Amino acid sequence: MTDESGELRASDADRERVAEVLRDALAEGRLDMAEFEERLDATYRARTYGELVPITRDLPAAASSVSLTKESAESGRWAGRIVGGEGSSTWAVAVMSGFQRLGRWTVPRRFNCVAFCGGGEIDLRDANFADREVVINCVAIMGGVTVIVPPGVEVVVRGIGVMGGFDHREEGVPGDPGGPRVVVTGFAFWGGVGVVRKLPRAERQRLKAERRAARGDLHSSPHDAHRELGHGGRERRGDAD
């Protein structure tokens, strides 16, 4: 690799290819968990090819993990939503009350929340993300927290429930290439933490409008035909009179 190619900016797809090599190496026993976490962290912090290449240099499939030929930039759906920096909100508390985080906000690398005899809603459908992987740490005691994620987001659930529980139904659903990973963790006692996958509101409204339009088209022909028949019948009765 020349110095010039090493300074080229890496893409999300490049980082994800390196991450896949690391996951395979962990599963095969080539890396222990500490090494895996250290290298994975370096992968998602890497900005150039020169920073990515050494991460998998001693692992199989490393040669193909990073492409040294820059492809034309694509405007992926997540390209503008992993923004770096700090989150616009890093914690929330509900004590016999409730909290919401929704709309256009920036999810920090770690978001902590507590619901005690109350409830909370963390809506990520229109959110930006401070990093490729974010952690939402929930403590629910005789209360509940709901995390809403859009399609394309990978979900990992690691929480512990005692006479309560964490919802694992959305875990294992593949995310979009370059999309964020949301790790839901924490503790639930006589409470629960749910994970729900929903379309963004704008997308849901667009689909509803399309369905209404489709129903209108389907109903218009019989209705119009009925009106025309009725009109024609009145004309015929008028002629007969």
C-alpha positions as CSV (number, residue, x, y, z in Angstrom):
1,M,0.0,0.0,0.0
2,T,1.3,3.4,-0.8
3,D,1.2,6.3,1.7
4,E,-1.3,8.0,-0.5
5,S,-3.8,5.0,-0.6
6,G,-3.4,4.7,3.2
7,E,-4.7,8.2,3.7
8,L,-7.9,7.6,1.7
9,R,-11.0,7.9,3.8
10,A,-12.6,4.6,4.7
11,S,-16.4,4.0,4.2
12,D,-18.9,2.5,6.5
13,A,-18.9,-0.6,4.3
14,D,-15.1,-0.9,4.7
15,R,-15.4,-0.8,8.5
16,E,-18.3,-3.3,8.4
17,R,-16.2,-5.7,6.3
18,V,-13.4,-5.5,8.9
19,A,-15.9,-6.0,11.7
20,E,-17.1,-9.2,10.0
21,V,-13.6,-10.6,9.9
22,L,-13.2,-9.9,13.6
23,R,-16.5,-11.6,14.4
24,D,-15.4,-14.7,12.5
25,A,-12.1,-14.7,14.3
26,L,-13.8,-14.5,17.7
27,A,-16.1,-17.4,16.8
28,E,-13.2,-19.5,15.6
29,G,-11.2,-18.8,18.8
30,R,-8.5,-16.7,17.0
31,L,-9.3,-13.7,19.2
32,D,-10.4,-13.6,22.8
33,M,-13.1,-11.3,23.9
34,A,-10.8,-8.6,25.1
35,E,-8.8,-8.5,21.8
36,F,-12.1,-8.6,19.9
37,E,-13.6,-5.6,21.7
38,E,-10.3,-3.6,21.4
39,R,-10.1,-4.2,17.7
40,L,-13.8,-3.7,17.1
41,D,-13.6,-0.3,18.9
42,A,-10.5,0.6,16.7
43,T,-12.5,-0.4,13.6
44,Y,-15.4,1.9,14.2
45,R,-13.1,4.8,15.2
46,A,-10.9,4.3,12.1
47,R,-11.2,7.1,9.5
48,T,-8.7,5.9,6.8
49,Y,-7.5,2.7,5.1
50,G,-4.2,3.1,6.9
51,E,-5.9,2.7,10.2
52,L,-8.1,-0.2,9.2
53,V,-5.5,-2.5,7.5
54,P,-3.4,-3.4,10.6
55,I,-6.5,-4.4,12.6
56,T,-6.9,-7.7,10.6
57,R,-3.4,-8.1,9.2
58,D,-2.8,-11.3,11.2
59,L,-6.2,-12.8,10.5
60,P,-7.5,-15.0,7.6
61,A,-9.5,-13.1,5.0
62,A,-7.7,-9.9,5.9
63,A,-6.6,-9.3,2.4
64,S,-10.1,-8.9,1.2
65,S,-11.5,-7.1,4.2
66,V,-10.6,-3.7,3.0
67,S,-10.9,-2.6,-0.6
68,L,-8.0,-0.2,-1.6
69,T,-10.0,1.0,-4.6
70,K,-12.3,3.8,-3.7
71,E,-15.8,3.3,-5.1
72,S,-18.1,6.1,-6.0
73,A,-19.8,7.4,-2.9
74,E,-23.3,6.2,-2.4
75,S,-26.0,8.1,-0.6
76,G,-27.0,5.3,1.8
77,R,-30.0,5.8,4.0
78,W,-27.8,6.0,7.1
79,A,-25.0,8.1,5.6
80,G,-26.2,11.3,7.1
81,R,-27.5,9.9,10.4
82,I,-24.3,8.7,12.1
83,V,-23.1,12.1,12.9
84,G,-20.4,11.6,15.6
85,G,-19.9,14.1,18.4
86,E,-22.0,14.1,21.6
87,G,-25.6,13.1,22.1
88,S,-28.2,15.8,22.6
89,S,-29.6,13.9,25.6
90,T,-27.7,11.3,27.7
91,W,-30.1,10.3,30.5
92,A,-33.7,10.3,31.5
93,V,-35.6,9.5,34.8
94,A,-39.2,8.7,35.5
95,V,-40.3,8.4,39.2
96,M,-44.0,7.8,39.4
97,S,-44.1,9.7,36.1
98,G,-42.9,9.3,32.5
99,F,-40.4,10.5,30.0
100,Q,-40.0,10.5,26.2
101,R,-37.2,11.0,23.8
102,L,-38.5,11.2,20.3
103,G,-38.3,13.2,17.1
104,R,-35.0,14.5,15.7
105,W,-32.4,14.0,18.5
106,T,-28.9,12.6,18.7
107,V,-28.5,9.3,20.5
108,P,-25.2,9.4,22.5
109,R,-22.8,6.4,22.6
110,R,-24.4,5.5,25.9
111,F,-27.9,6.6,27.1
112,N,-28.9,5.8,30.7
113,C,-32.5,5.8,31.9
114,V,-34.4,4.8,35.0
115,A,-38.1,4.1,35.4
116,F,-39.4,3.7,38.9
117,C,-43.1,3.2,39.2
118,G,-43.3,5.0,35.9
119,G,-42.6,4.6,32.2
120,G,-40.5,5.8,29.4
121,E,-40.4,5.8,25.6
122,I,-37.1,6.1,23.6
123,D,-38.0,6.6,20.0
124,L,-35.1,6.2,17.5
125,R,-37.1,6.3,14.3
126,D,-36.1,9.9,13.4
127,A,-32.9,10.1,15.5
128,N,-29.3,10.6,14.6
129,F,-26.6,8.5,16.2
130,A,-23.3,9.7,17.7
131,D,-21.7,6.4,16.7
132,R,-22.2,3.3,14.7
133,E,-22.9,1.4,17.9
134,V,-24.9,2.9,20.8
135,V,-25.8,1.5,24.2
136,I,-29.2,2.1,25.8
137,N,-29.0,1.2,29.5
138,C,-32.4,0.8,31.1
139,V,-33.3,0.2,34.8
140,A,-37.0,-0.5,35.2
141,I,-38.3,-1.1,38.7
142,M,-42.0,-1.6,38.9
143,G,-42.1,0.3,35.7
144,G,-41.3,0.0,32.0
145,V,-39.3,1.4,29.2
146,T,-40.1,1.0,25.4
147,V,-37.4,1.4,22.8
148,I,-38.7,2.0,19.3
149,V,-36.3,1.3,16.4
150,P,-36.9,1.7,12.7
151,P,-36.2,-1.0,10.1
152,G,-32.6,-1.4,9.2
153,V,-31.3,-1.0,12.8
154,E,-29.6,-4.1,14.3
155,V,-30.7,-4.8,17.9
156,V,-28.7,-6.7,20.6
157,V,-30.4,-7.3,24.0
158,R,-28.3,-8.0,27.0
159,G,-30.5,-7.0,29.9
160,I,-31.3,-9.0,33.1
161,G,-34.8,-9.5,34.4
162,V,-35.8,-10.5,37.9
163,M,-39.6,-11.0,38.1
164,G,-39.5,-8.9,35.0
165,G,-37.9,-9.1,31.6
166,F,-36.3,-7.8,28.4
167,D,-38.0,-8.2,25.0
168,H,-35.7,-10.2,22.7
169,R,-38.1,-10.5,19.7
170,E,-36.3,-8.0,17.5
171,E,-32.8,-9.4,18.3
172,G,-31.2,-11.2,15.4
173,V,-32.9,-9.2,12.7
174,P,-30.1,-8.2,10.2
175,G,-29.5,-4.5,9.9
176,D,-28.8,-2.5,6.8
177,P,-25.1,-2.2,5.6
178,G,-23.7,0.8,7.4
179,G,-26.7,1.0,9.7
180,P,-26.4,1.5,13.4
181,R,-26.4,-1.2,16.1
182,V,-28.4,-0.6,19.2
183,V,-27.4,-2.5,22.3
184,V,-30.2,-2.6,25.0
185,T,-28.9,-3.5,28.4
186,G,-29.7,-3.0,32.0
187,F,-31.9,-4.4,34.8
188,A,-35.7,-5.0,35.2
189,F,-37.3,-5.8,38.6
190,W,-41.0,-6.3,38.5
191,G,-40.9,-4.3,35.3
192,G,-40.0,-4.7,31.7
193,V,-38.0,-3.3,28.8
194,G,-39.7,-3.7,25.4
195,V,-38.2,-3.3,21.9
196,V,-40.6,-2.5,19.1
197,R,-39.7,-2.0,15.4
198,K,-41.9,0.5,13.6
199,L,-41.7,2.6,10.4
200,P,-40.9,6.3,10.8
201,R,-44.0,8.4,11.1
202,A,-43.5,10.1,7.7
203,E,-43.2,6.7,6.1
204,R,-46.3,5.4,7.8
205,Q,-48.3,8.4,6.7
206,R,-47.1,8.0,3.1
207,L,-48.1,4.4,3.1
208,K,-51.5,5.2,4.6
209,A,-52.1,7.9,1.9
210,E,-51.1,5.4,-0.8
211,R,-53.6,2.8,0.6
212,R,-56.3,5.4,0.8
213,A,-55.7,6.4,-2.8
214,A,-55.7,2.8,-3.9
215,R,-59.0,2.2,-2.1
216,G,-60.4,5.3,-3.7
217,D,-59.4,4.1,-7.2
218,L,-61.0,0.6,-6.5
219,H,-64.2,2.1,-5.2
220,S,-64.5,4.9,-7.8
221,S,-65.4,2.7,-10.8
222,P,-68.4,0.9,-9.2
223,H,-69.6,4.1,-7.5
224,D,-69.4,6.1,-10.7
225,A,-71.1,3.3,-12.7
226,H,-73.9,3.2,-10.2
227,R,-74.3,7.0,-10.4
228,E,-74.4,6.9,-14.2
229,L,-77.0,4.1,-14.1
230,G,-79.1,6.0,-11.7
231,H,-78.9,9.2,-13.8
232,G,-79.7,7.2,-16.9
233,G,-82.7,5.6,-15.2
234,R,-84.1,9.0,-14.3
235,E,-83.7,10.2,-17.8
236,R,-85.5,7.2,-19.2
237,R,-88.3,7.7,-16.7
238,G,-88.5,11.3,-17.7
239,D,-88.8,10.4,-21.4
240,A,-91.5,7.9,-20.6
241,D,-93.5,10.5,-18.6
